[in-house]
């Protein structure tokens, strides 16, 4: 649990508002996958699809910033 809080703190520390929006959207996806089975049932792929979407939203800002810095 401490690692997750440290990761979120590092993600929000000095980051832009866009990064915060991506992180919040990822957390919402994970919460819907965990607690709202009616919503997860309507989403393509169900709860697993919401988890995958949350992972995409969570890691996209980091991958984008790394790609911009590399090229």
mmCIF file of the N, C-alpha and C atoms, coordinates in Angstrom:
data_MODEL
# 
_entry.id   MODEL 
# 
loop_
_atom_site.group_PDB 
_atom_site.id 
_atom_site.type_symbol 
_atom_site.label_atom_id 
_atom_site.label_alt_id 
_atom_site.label_comp_id 
_atom_site.label_asym_id 
_atom_site.label_entity_id 
_atom_site.label_seq_id 
_atom_site.pdbx_PDB_ins_code 
_atom_site.Cartn_x 
_atom_site.Cartn_y 
_atom_site.Cartn_z 
_atom_site.occupancy 
_atom_site.B_iso_or_equiv 
_atom_site.pdbx_formal_charge 
_atom_site.auth_seq_id 
_atom_site.auth_comp_id 
_atom_site.auth_asym_id 
_atom_site.auth_atom_id 
_atom_site.pdbx_PDB_model_num 
ATOM 1   N N  . UNK A 1 1  ? 0.827   -1.190 0.000   1.00 0.00 ? 1  UNK A N  1 
ATOM 2   C CA . UNK A 1 1  ? 0.000   0.000  0.000   1.00 0.00 ? 1  UNK A CA 1 
ATOM 3   C C  . UNK A 1 1  ? 0.875   1.260  0.000   1.00 0.00 ? 1  UNK A C  1 
ATOM 4   N N  . UNK A 1 2  ? 1.969   1.210  0.739   1.00 0.00 ? 2  UNK A N  1 
ATOM 5   C CA . UNK A 1 2  ? 2.858   2.359  0.803   1.00 0.00 ? 2  UNK A CA 1 
ATOM 6   C C  . UNK A 1 2  ? 3.477   2.646  -0.563  1.00 0.00 ? 2  UNK A C  1 
ATOM 7   N N  . UNK A 1 3  ? 3.809   1.575  -1.307  1.00 0.00 ? 3  UNK A N  1 
ATOM 8   C CA . UNK A 1 3  ? 4.380   1.756  -2.645  1.00 0.00 ? 3  UNK A CA 1 
ATOM 9   C C  . UNK A 1 3  ? 3.386   2.460  -3.563  1.00 0.00 ? 3  UNK A C  1 
ATOM 10  N N  . UNK A 1 4  ? 2.114   2.101  -3.478  1.00 0.00 ? 4  UNK A N  1 
ATOM 11  C CA . UNK A 1 4  ? 1.083   2.740  -4.301  1.00 0.00 ? 4  UNK A CA 1 
ATOM 12  C C  . UNK A 1 4  ? 0.962   4.218  -3.958  1.00 0.00 ? 4  UNK A C  1 
ATOM 13  N N  . UNK A 1 5  ? 0.967   4.552  -2.681  1.00 0.00 ? 5  UNK A N  1 
ATOM 14  C CA . UNK A 1 5  ? 0.882   5.953  -2.282  1.00 0.00 ? 5  UNK A CA 1 
ATOM 15  C C  . UNK A 1 5  ? 2.115   6.732  -2.702  1.00 0.00 ? 5  UNK A C  1 
ATOM 16  N N  . UNK A 1 6  ? 3.282   6.110  -2.613  1.00 0.00 ? 6  UNK A N  1 
ATOM 17  C CA . UNK A 1 6  ? 4.516   6.760  -3.054  1.00 0.00 ? 6  UNK A CA 1 
ATOM 18  C C  . UNK A 1 6  ? 4.485   7.004  -4.559  1.00 0.00 ? 6  UNK A C  1 
ATOM 19  N N  . UNK A 1 7  ? 3.987   6.030  -5.310  1.00 0.00 ? 7  UNK A N  1 
ATOM 20  C CA . UNK A 1 7  ? 3.895   6.171  -6.758  1.00 0.00 ? 7  UNK A CA 1 
ATOM 21  C C  . UNK A 1 7  ? 2.933   7.286  -7.132  1.00 0.00 ? 7  UNK A C  1 
ATOM 22  N N  . UNK A 1 8  ? 1.771   7.342  -6.483  1.00 0.00 ? 8  UNK A N  1 
ATOM 23  C CA . UNK A 1 8  ? 0.815   8.404  -6.777  1.00 0.00 ? 8  UNK A CA 1 
ATOM 24  C C  . UNK A 1 8  ? 1.371   9.764  -6.380  1.00 0.00 ? 8  UNK A C  1 
ATOM 25  N N  . UNK A 1 9  ? 2.081   9.829  -5.260  1.00 0.00 ? 9  UNK A N  1 
ATOM 26  C CA . UNK A 1 9  ? 2.683   11.092 -4.843  1.00 0.00 ? 9  UNK A CA 1 
ATOM 27  C C  . UNK A 1 9  ? 3.724   11.567 -5.834  1.00 0.00 ? 9  UNK A C  1 
ATOM 28  N N  . UNK A 1 10 ? 4.521   10.628 -6.350  1.00 0.00 ? 10 UNK A N  1 
ATOM 29  C CA . UNK A 1 10 ? 5.523   10.993 -7.351  1.00 0.00 ? 10 UNK A CA 1 
ATOM 30  C C  . UNK A 1 10 ? 4.867   11.402 -8.657  1.00 0.00 ? 10 UNK A C  1 
ATOM 31  N N  . UNK A 1 11 ? 3.747   10.793 -8.985  1.00 0.00 ? 11 UNK A N  1 
ATOM 32  C CA . UNK A 1 11 ? 3.054   11.129 -10.225 1.00 0.00 ? 11 UNK A CA 1 
ATOM 33  C C  . UNK A 1 11 ? 2.461   12.529 -10.163 1.00 0.00 ? 11 UNK A C  1 
ATOM 34  N N  . UNK A 1 12 ? 1.937   12.905 -8.995  1.00 0.00 ? 12 UNK A N  1 
ATOM 35  C CA . UNK A 1 12 ? 1.324   14.226 -8.877  1.00 0.00 ? 12 UNK A CA 1 
ATOM 36  C C  . UNK A 1 12 ? 2.331   15.312 -8.539  1.00 0.00 ? 12 UNK A C  1 
ATOM 37  N N  . UNK A 1 13 ? 3.498   14.950 -8.019  1.00 0.00 ? 13 UNK A N  1 
ATOM 38  C CA . UNK A 1 13 ? 4.477   15.940 -7.618  1.00 0.00 ? 13 UNK A CA 1 
ATOM 39  C C  . UNK A 1 13 ? 5.090   16.658 -8.809  1.00 0.00 ? 13 UNK A C  1 
ATOM 40  N N  . UNK A 1 14 ? 4.797   17.925 -8.963  1.00 0.00 ? 14 UNK A N  1 
ATOM 41  C CA . UNK A 1 14 ? 5.356   18.708 -10.043 1.00 0.00 ? 14 UNK A CA 1 
ATOM 42  C C  . UNK A 1 14 ? 4.764   18.404 -11.408 1.00 0.00 ? 14 UNK A C  1 
ATOM 43  N N  . UNK A 1 15 ? 3.715   17.643 -11.449 1.00 0.00 ? 15 UNK A N  1 
ATOM 44  C CA . UNK A 1 15 ? 3.111   17.264 -12.721 1.00 0.00 ? 15 UNK A CA 1 
ATOM 45  C C  . UNK A 1 15 ? 2.071   18.296 -13.146 1.00 0.00 ? 15 UNK A C  1 
ATOM 46  N N  . UNK A 1 16 ? 1.609   18.142 -14.343 1.00 0.00 ? 16 UNK A N  1 
ATOM 47  C CA . UNK A 1 16 ? 0.630   19.074 -14.888 1.00 0.00 ? 16 UNK A CA 1 
ATOM 48  C C  . UNK A 1 16 ? -0.790  18.645 -14.521 1.00 0.00 ? 16 UNK A C  1 
ATOM 49  N N  . UNK A 1 17 ? -1.731  19.500 -14.837 1.00 0.00 ? 17 UNK A N  1 
ATOM 50  C CA . UNK A 1 17 ? -3.136  19.171 -14.599 1.00 0.00 ? 17 UNK A CA 1 
ATOM 51  C C  . UNK A 1 17 ? -3.585  18.023 -15.487 1.00 0.00 ? 17 UNK A C  1 
ATOM 52  N N  . UNK A 1 18 ? -3.015  17.926 -16.668 1.00 0.00 ? 18 UNK A N  1 
ATOM 53  C CA . UNK A 1 18 ? -3.379  16.840 -17.566 1.00 0.00 ? 18 UNK A CA 1 
ATOM 54  C C  . UNK A 1 18 ? -3.005  15.487 -16.974 1.00 0.00 ? 18 UNK A C  1 
ATOM 55  N N  . UNK A 1 19 ? -1.833  15.420 -16.349 1.00 0.00 ? 19 UNK A N  1 
ATOM 56  C CA . UNK A 1 19 ? -1.410  14.173 -15.719 1.00 0.00 ? 19 UNK A CA 1 
ATOM 57  C C  . UNK A 1 19 ? -2.352  13.811 -14.581 1.00 0.00 ? 19 UNK A C  1 
ATOM 58  N N  . UNK A 1 20 ? -2.758  14.789 -13.810 1.00 0.00 ? 20 UNK A N  1 
ATOM 59  C CA . UNK A 1 20 ? -3.695  14.539 -12.713 1.00 0.00 ? 20 UNK A CA 1 
ATOM 60  C C  . UNK A 1 20 ? -5.024  14.023 -13.241 1.00 0.00 ? 20 UNK A C  1 
ATOM 61  N N  . UNK A 1 21 ? -5.487  14.555 -14.362 1.00 0.00 ? 21 UNK A N  1 
ATOM 62  C CA . UNK A 1 21 ? -6.745  14.093 -14.948 1.00 0.00 ? 21 UNK A CA 1 
ATOM 63  C C  . UNK A 1 21 ? -6.629  12.637 -15.386 1.00 0.00 ? 21 UNK A C  1 
ATOM 64  N N  . UNK A 1 22 ? -5.508  12.280 -16.002 1.00 0.00 ? 22 UNK A N  1 
ATOM 65  C CA . UNK A 1 22 ? -5.298  10.885 -16.403 1.00 0.00 ? 22 UNK A CA 1 
ATOM 66  C C  . UNK A 1 22 ? -5.298  9.964  -15.194 1.00 0.00 ? 22 UNK A C  1 
ATOM 67  N N  . UNK A 1 23 ? -4.633  10.383 -14.112 1.00 0.00 ? 23 UNK A N  1 
ATOM 68  C CA . UNK A 1 23 ? -4.556  9.551  -12.907 1.00 0.00 ? 23 UNK A CA 1 
ATOM 69  C C  . UNK A 1 23 ? -5.935  9.379  -12.269 1.00 0.00 ? 23 UNK A C  1 
ATOM 70  N N  . UNK A 1 24 ? -6.698  10.447 -12.191 1.00 0.00 ? 24 UNK A N  1 
ATOM 71  C CA . UNK A 1 24 ? -8.037  10.373 -11.600 1.00 0.00 ? 24 UNK A CA 1 
ATOM 72  C C  . UNK A 1 24 ? -8.947  9.502  -12.457 1.00 0.00 ? 24 UNK A C  1 
ATOM 73  N N  . UNK A 1 25 ? -8.851  9.623  -13.785 1.00 0.00 ? 25 UNK A N  1 
ATOM 74  C CA . UNK A 1 25 ? -9.659  8.787  -14.673 1.00 0.00 ? 25 UNK A CA 1 
ATOM 75  C C  . UNK A 1 25 ? -9.303  7.313  -14.508 1.00 0.00 ? 25 UNK A C  1 
ATOM 76  N N  . UNK A 1 26 ? -8.025  7.014  -14.308 1.00 0.00 ? 26 UNK A N  1 
ATOM 77  C CA . UNK A 1 26 ? -7.606  5.627  -14.090 1.00 0.00 ? 26 UNK A CA 1 
ATOM 78  C C  . UNK A 1 26 ? -8.190  5.088  -12.791 1.00 0.00 ? 26 UNK A C  1 
ATOM 79  N N  . UNK A 1 27 ? -8.162  5.885  -11.748 1.00 0.00 ? 27 UNK A N  1 
ATOM 80  C CA . UNK A 1 27 ? -8.718  5.447  -10.463 1.00 0.00 ? 27 UNK A CA 1 
ATOM 81  C C  . UNK A 1 27 ? -10.219 5.226  -10.561 1.00 0.00 ? 27 UNK A C  1 
ATOM 82  N N  . UNK A 1 28 ? -10.906 6.080  -11.306 1.00 0.00 ? 28 UNK A N  1 
ATOM 83  C CA . UNK A 1 28 ? -12.349 5.901  -11.518 1.00 0.00 ? 28 UNK A CA 1 
ATOM 84  C C  . UNK A 1 28 ? -12.615 4.601  -12.266 1.00 0.00 ? 28 UNK A C  1 
ATOM 85  N N  . UNK A 1 29 ? -11.829 4.294  -13.281 1.00 0.00 ? 29 UNK A N  1 
ATOM 86  C CA . UNK A 1 29 ? -11.994 3.029  -14.015 1.00 0.00 ? 29 UNK A CA 1 
ATOM 87  C C  . UNK A 1 29 ? -11.811 1.838  -13.098 1.00 0.00 ? 29 UNK A C  1 
ATOM 88  N N  . UNK A 1 30 ? -10.785 1.879  -12.255 1.00 0.00 ? 30 UNK A N  1 
ATOM 89  C CA . UNK A 1 30 ? -10.546 0.764  -11.338 1.00 0.00 ? 30 UNK A CA 1 
ATOM 90  C C  . UNK A 1 30 ? -11.667 0.638  -10.315 1.00 0.00 ? 30 UNK A C  1 
ATOM 91  N N  . UNK A 1 31 ? -12.193 1.747  -9.837  1.00 0.00 ? 31 UNK A N  1 
ATOM 92  C CA . UNK A 1 31 ? -13.294 1.696  -8.871  1.00 0.00 ? 31 UNK A CA 1 
ATOM 93  C C  . UNK A 1 31 ? -14.552 1.122  -9.522  1.00 0.00 ? 31 UNK A C  1 
ATOM 94  N N  . UNK A 1 32 ? -14.825 1.534  -10.757 1.00 0.00 ? 32 UNK A N  1 
ATOM 95  C CA . UNK A 1 32 ? -15.988 0.987  -11.451 1.00 0.00 ? 32 UNK A CA 1 
ATOM 96  C C  . UNK A 1 32 ? -15.827 -0.507 -11.696 1.00 0.00 ? 32 UNK A C  1 
ATOM 97  N N  . UNK A 1 33 ? -14.635 -0.941 -12.042 1.00 0.00 ? 33 UNK A N  1 
ATOM 98  C CA . UNK A 1 33 ? -14.392 -2.368 -12.274 1.00 0.00 ? 33 UNK A CA 1 
ATOM 99  C C  . UNK A 1 33 ? -14.565 -3.169 -10.985 1.00 0.00 ? 33 UNK A C  1 
ATOM 100 N N  . UNK A 1 34 ? -14.187 -2.580 -9.866  1.00 0.00 ? 34 UNK A N  1 
ATOM 101 C CA . UNK A 1 34 ? -14.240 -3.302 -8.598  1.00 0.00 ? 34 UNK A CA 1 
ATOM 102 C C  . UNK A 1 34 ? -15.624 -3.309 -7.964  1.00 0.00 ? 34 UNK A C  1 
ATOM 103 N N  . UNK A 1 35 ? -16.341 -2.191 -8.063  1.00 0.00 ? 35 UNK A N  1 
ATOM 104 C CA . UNK A 1 35 ? -17.551 -2.054 -7.257  1.00 0.00 ? 35 UNK A CA 1 
ATOM 105 C C  . UNK A 1 35 ? -18.854 -1.938 -8.043  1.00 0.00 ? 35 UNK A C  1 
ATOM 106 N N  . UNK A 1 36 ? -18.813 -1.603 -9.292  1.00 0.00 ? 36 UNK A N  1 
ATOM 107 C CA . UNK A 1 36 ? -20.046 -1.383 -10.049 1.00 0.00 ? 36 UNK A CA 1 
ATOM 108 C C  . UNK A 1 36 ? -20.179 -2.447 -11.134 1.00 0.00 ? 36 UNK A C  1 
ATOM 109 N N  . UNK A 1 37 ? -20.725 -3.586 -10.779 1.00 0.00 ? 37 UNK A N  1 
ATOM 110 C CA . UNK A 1 37 ? -20.820 -4.682 -11.738 1.00 0.00 ? 37 UNK A CA 1 
ATOM 111 C C  . UNK A 1 37 ? -21.779 -4.362 -12.876 1.00 0.00 ? 37 UNK A C  1 
ATOM 112 N N  . UNK A 1 38 ? -22.800 -3.521 -12.635 1.00 0.00 ? 38 UNK A N  1 
ATOM 113 C CA . UNK A 1 38 ? -23.735 -3.157 -13.700 1.00 0.00 ? 38 UNK A CA 1 
ATOM 114 C C  . UNK A 1 38 ? -23.030 -2.334 -14.778 1.00 0.00 ? 38 UNK A C  1 
ATOM 115 N N  . UNK A 1 39 ? -22.180 -1.409 -14.366 1.00 0.00 ? 39 UNK A N  1 
ATOM 116 C CA . UNK A 1 39 ? -21.429 -0.590 -15.329 1.00 0.00 ? 39 UNK A CA 1 
ATOM 117 C C  . UNK A 1 39 ? -20.389 -1.444 -16.039 1.00 0.00 ? 39 UNK A C  1 
ATOM 118 N N  . UNK A 1 40 ? -19.710 -2.296 -15.299 1.00 0.00 ? 40 UNK A N  1 
ATOM 119 C CA . UNK A 1 40 ? -18.667 -3.139 -15.891 1.00 0.00 ? 40 UNK A CA 1 
ATOM 120 C C  . UNK A 1 40 ? -19.265 -4.115 -16.898 1.00 0.00 ? 40 UNK A C  1 
ATOM 121 N N  . UNK A 1 41 ? -20.500 -4.537 -16.668 1.00 0.00 ? 41 UNK A N  1 
ATOM 122 C CA . UNK A 1 41 ? -21.158 -5.456 -17.592 1.00 0.00 ? 41 UNK A CA 1 
ATOM 123 C C  . UNK A 1 41 ? -21.474 -4.816 -18.926 1.00 0.00 ? 41 UNK A C  1 
ATOM 124 N N  . UNK A 1 42 ? -21.721 -3.510 -18.934 1.00 0.00 ? 42 UNK A N  1 
ATOM 125 C CA . UNK A 1 42 ? -22.028 -2.810 -20.178 1.00 0.00 ? 42 UNK A CA 1 
ATOM 126 C C  . UNK A 1 42 ? -20.790 -2.392 -20.947 1.00 0.00 ? 42 UNK A C  1 
ATOM 127 N N  . UNK A 1 43 ? -19.647 -2.363 -20.285 1.00 0.00 ? 43 UNK A N  1 
ATOM 128 C CA . UNK A 1 43 ? -18.408 -1.953 -20.926 1.00 0.00 ? 43 UNK A CA 1 
ATOM 129 C C  . UNK A 1 43 ? -17.844 -3.126 -21.728 1.00 0.00 ? 43 UNK A C  1 
ATOM 130 N N  . UNK A 1 44 ? -17.368 -2.890 -22.968 1.00 0.00 ? 44 UNK A N  1 
ATOM 131 C CA . UNK A 1 44 ? -16.786 -3.995 -23.736 1.00 0.00 ? 44 UNK A CA 1 
ATOM 132 C C  . UNK A 1 44 ? -15.597 -4.618 -22.997 1.00 0.00 ? 44 UNK A C  1 
ATOM 133 N N  . UNK A 1 45 ? -15.684 -5.906 -22.771 1.00 0.00 ? 45 UNK A N  1 
ATOM 134 C CA . UNK A 1 45 ? -14.632 -6.596 -22.033 1.00 0.00 ? 45 UNK A CA 1 
ATOM 135 C C  . UNK A 1 45 ? -14.950 -6.718 -20.558 1.00 0.00 ? 45 UNK A C  1 
ATOM 136 N N  . UNK A 1 46 ? -16.017 -6.087 -20.107 1.00 0.00 ? 46 UNK A N  1 
ATOM 137 C CA . UNK A 1 46 ? -16.420 -6.184 -18.710 1.00 0.00 ? 46 UNK A CA 1 
ATOM 138 C C  . UNK A 1 46 ? -15.440 -5.518 -17.764 1.00 0.00 ? 46 UNK A C  1 
ATOM 139 N N  . UNK A 1 47 ? -15.310 -6.100 -16.581 1.00 0.00 ? 47 UNK A N  1 
ATOM 140 C CA . UNK A 1 47 ? -14.429 -5.536 -15.561 1.00 0.00 ? 47 UNK A CA 1 
ATOM 141 C C  . UNK A 1 47 ? -12.972 -5.595 -16.001 1.00 0.00 ? 47 UNK A C  1 
ATOM 142 N N  . UNK A 1 48 ? -12.598 -6.629 -16.727 1.00 0.00 ? 48 UNK A N  1 
ATOM 143 C CA . UNK A 1 48 ? -11.219 -6.747 -17.199 1.00 0.00 ? 48 UNK A CA 1 
ATOM 144 C C  . UNK A 1 48 ? -10.893 -5.629 -18.196 1.00 0.00 ? 48 UNK A C  1 
ATOM 145 N N  . UNK A 1 49 ? -11.865 -5.261 -19.023 1.00 0.00 ? 49 UNK A N  1 
ATOM 146 C CA . UNK A 1 49 ? -11.666 -4.152 -19.954 1.00 0.00 ? 49 UNK A CA 1 
ATOM 147 C C  . UNK A 1 49 ? -11.484 -2.828 -19.231 1.00 0.00 ? 49 UNK A C  1 
ATOM 148 N N  . UNK A 1 50 ? -12.227 -2.630 -18.142 1.00 0.00 ? 50 UNK A N  1 
ATOM 149 C CA . UNK A 1 50 ? -12.066 -1.400 -17.353 1.00 0.00 ? 50 UNK A CA 1 
ATOM 150 C C  . UNK A 1 50 ? -10.709 -1.362 -16.658 1.00 0.00 ? 50 UNK A C  1 
ATOM 151 N N  . UNK A 1 51 ? -10.246 -2.502 -16.196 1.00 0.00 ? 51 UNK A N  1 
ATOM 152 C CA . UNK A 1 51 ? -8.924  -2.544 -15.571 1.00 0.00 ? 51 UNK A CA 1 
ATOM 153 C C  . UNK A 1 51 ? -7.844  -2.220 -16.600 1.00 0.00 ? 51 UNK A C  1 
ATOM 154 N N  . UNK A 1 52 ? -7.990  -2.784 -17.805 1.00 0.00 ? 52 UNK A N  1 
ATOM 155 C CA . UNK A 1 52 ? -7.021  -2.497 -18.863 1.00 0.00 ? 52 UNK A CA 1 
ATOM 156 C C  . UNK A 1 52 ? -7.044  -1.018 -19.251 1.00 0.00 ? 52 UNK A C  1 
ATOM 157 N N  . UNK A 1 53 ? -8.227  -0.433 -19.345 1.00 0.00 ? 53 UNK A N  1 
ATOM 158 C CA . UNK A 1 53 ? -8.335  0.991  -19.653 1.00 0.00 ? 53 UNK A CA 1 
ATOM 159 C C  . UNK A 1 53 ? -7.700  1.830  -18.550 1.00 0.00 ? 53 UNK A C  1 
ATOM 160 N N  . UNK A 1 54 ? -7.904  1.440  -17.294 1.00 0.00 ? 54 UNK A N  1 
ATOM 161 C CA . UNK A 1 54 ? -7.282  2.148  -16.179 1.00 0.00 ? 54 UNK A CA 1 
ATOM 162 C C  . UNK A 1 54 ? -5.763  2.080  -16.236 1.00 0.00 ? 54 UNK A C  1 
ATOM 163 N N  . UNK A 1 55 ? -5.223  0.927  -16.596 1.00 0.00 ? 55 UNK A N  1 
ATOM 164 C CA . UNK A 1 55 ? -3.769  0.804  -16.728 1.00 0.00 ? 55 UNK A CA 1 
ATOM 165 C C  . UNK A 1 55 ? -3.244  1.675  -17.860 1.00 0.00 ? 55 UNK A C  1 
ATOM 166 N N  . UNK A 1 56 ? -3.980  1.716  -18.968 1.00 0.00 ? 56 UNK A N  1 
ATOM 167 C CA . UNK A 1 56 ? -3.580  2.574  -20.077 1.00 0.00 ? 56 UNK A CA 1 
ATOM 168 C C  . UNK A 1 56 ? -3.566  4.035  -19.654 1.00 0.00 ? 56 UNK A C  1 
ATOM 169 N N  . UNK A 1 57 ? -4.604  4.469  -18.975 1.00 0.00 ? 57 UNK A N  1 
ATOM 170 C CA . UNK A 1 57 ? -4.672  5.858  -18.525 1.00 0.00 ? 57 UNK A CA 1 
ATOM 171 C C  . UNK A 1 57 ? -3.602  6.171  -17.488 1.00 0.00 ? 57 UNK A C  1 
ATOM 172 N N  . UNK A 1 58 ? -3.285  5.207  -16.634 1.00 0.00 ? 58 UNK A N  1 
ATOM 173 C CA . UNK A 1 58 ? -2.307  5.435  -15.578 1.00 0.00 ? 58 UNK A CA 1 
ATOM 174 C C  . UNK A 1 58 ? -0.901  5.594  -16.137 1.00 0.00 ? 58 UNK A C  1 
ATOM 175 N N  . UNK A 1 59 ? -0.529  4.761  -17.120 1.00 0.00 ? 59 UNK A N  1 
ATOM 176 C CA . UNK A 1 59 ? 0.832   4.767  -17.629 1.00 0.00 ? 59 UNK A CA 1 
ATOM 177 C C  . UNK A 1 59 ? 1.047   5.675  -18.833 1.00 0.00 ? 59 UNK A C  1 
ATOM 178 N N  . UNK A 1 60 ? -0.009  6.143  -19.490 1.00 0.00 ? 60 UNK A N  1 
ATOM 179 C CA . UNK A 1 60 ? 0.149   6.948  -20.693 1.00 0.00 ? 60 UNK A CA 1 
ATOM 180 C C  . UNK A 1 60 ? 0.983   8.209  -20.482 1.00 0.00 ? 60 UNK A C  1 
ATOM 181 N N  . UNK A 1 61 ? 0.738   9.028  -19.437 1.00 0.00 ? 61 UNK A N  1 
ATOM 182 C CA . UNK A 1 61 ? 1.561   10.240 -19.273 1.00 0.00 ? 61 UNK A CA 1 
ATOM 183 C C  . UNK A 1 61 ? 3.052   9.936  -19.097 1.00 0.00 ? 61 UNK A C  1 
ATOM 184 N N  . UNK A 1 62 ? 3.376   8.882  -18.364 1.00 0.00 ? 62 UNK A N  1 
ATOM 185 C CA . UNK A 1 62 ? 4.778   8.528  -18.154 1.00 0.00 ? 62 UNK A CA 1 
ATOM 186 C C  . UNK A 1 62 ? 5.427   8.073  -19.456 1.00 0.00 ? 62 UNK A C  1 
ATOM 187 N N  . UNK A 1 63 ? 4.719   7.268  -20.222 1.00 0.00 ? 63 UNK A N  1 
ATOM 188 C CA . UNK A 1 63 ? 5.260   6.780  -21.490 1.00 0.00 ? 63 UNK A CA 1 
ATOM 189 C C  . UNK A 1 63 ? 5.416   7.940  -22.472 1.00 0.00 ? 63 UNK A C  1 
ATOM 190 N N  . UNK A 1 64 ? 4.434   8.823  -22.512 1.00 0.00 ? 64 UNK A N  1 
ATOM 191 C CA . UNK A 1 64 ? 4.492   9.969  -23.422 1.00 0.00 ? 64 UNK A CA 1 
ATOM 192 C C  . UNK A 1 64 ? 5.676   10.879 -23.077 1.00 0.00 ? 64 UNK A C  1 
ATOM 193 N N  . UNK A 1 65 ? 5.841   11.204 -21.798 1.00 0.00 ? 65 UNK A N  1 
ATOM 194 C CA . UNK A 1 65 ? 6.952   12.056 -21.381 1.00 0.00 ? 65 UNK A CA 1 
ATOM 195 C C  . UNK A 1 65 ? 8.295   11.412 -21.668 1.00 0.00 ? 65 UNK A C  1 
ATOM 196 N N  . UNK A 1 66 ? 8.398   10.102 -21.493 1.00 0.00 ? 66 UNK A N  1 
ATOM 197 C CA . UNK A 1 66 ? 9.639   9.397  -21.794 1.00 0.00 ? 66 UNK A CA 1 
ATOM 198 C C  . UNK A 1 66 ? 9.935   9.420  -23.286 1.00 0.00 ? 66 UNK A C  1 
ATOM 199 N N  . UNK A 1 67 ? 8.905   9.224  -24.099 1.00 0.00 ? 67 UNK A N  1 
ATOM 200 C CA . UNK A 1 67 ? 9.101   9.246  -25.557 1.00 0.00 ? 67 UNK A CA 1 
ATOM 201 C C  . UNK A 1 67 ? 9.500   10.637 -26.044 1.00 0.00 ? 67 UNK A C  1 
ATOM 202 N N  . UNK A 1 68 ? 8.893   11.666 -25.475 1.00 0.00 ? 68 UNK A N  1 
ATOM 203 C CA . UNK A 1 68 ? 9.257   13.034 -25.870 1.00 0.00 ? 68 UNK A CA 1 
ATOM 204 C C  . UNK A 1 68 ? 10.691  13.340 -25.481 1.00 0.00 ? 68 UNK A C  1 
ATOM 205 N N  . UNK A 1 69 ? 11.102  12.902 -24.300 1.00 0.00 ? 69 UNK A N  1 
ATOM 206 C CA . UNK A 1 69 ? 12.469  13.155 -23.852 1.00 0.00 ? 69 UNK A CA 1 
ATOM 207 C C  . UNK A 1 69 ? 13.487  12.353 -24.673 1.00 0.00 ? 69 UNK A C  1 
ATOM 208 N N  . UNK A 1 70 ? 13.098  11.176 -25.128 1.00 0.00 ? 70 UNK A N  1 
ATOM 209 C CA . UNK A 1 70 ? 14.027  10.335 -25.867 1.00 0.00 ? 70 UNK A CA 1 
ATOM 210 C C  . UNK A 1 70 ? 14.231  10.805 -27.305 1.00 0.00 ? 70 UNK A C  1 
ATOM 211 N N  . UNK A 1 71 ? 13.172  11.361 -27.907 1.00 0.00 ? 71 UNK A N  1 
ATOM 212 C CA . UNK A 1 71 ? 13.276  11.747 -29.314 1.00 0.00 ? 71 UNK A CA 1 
ATOM 213 C C  . UNK A 1 71 ? 13.154  13.232 -29.447 1.00 0.00 ? 71 UNK A C  1 
# 
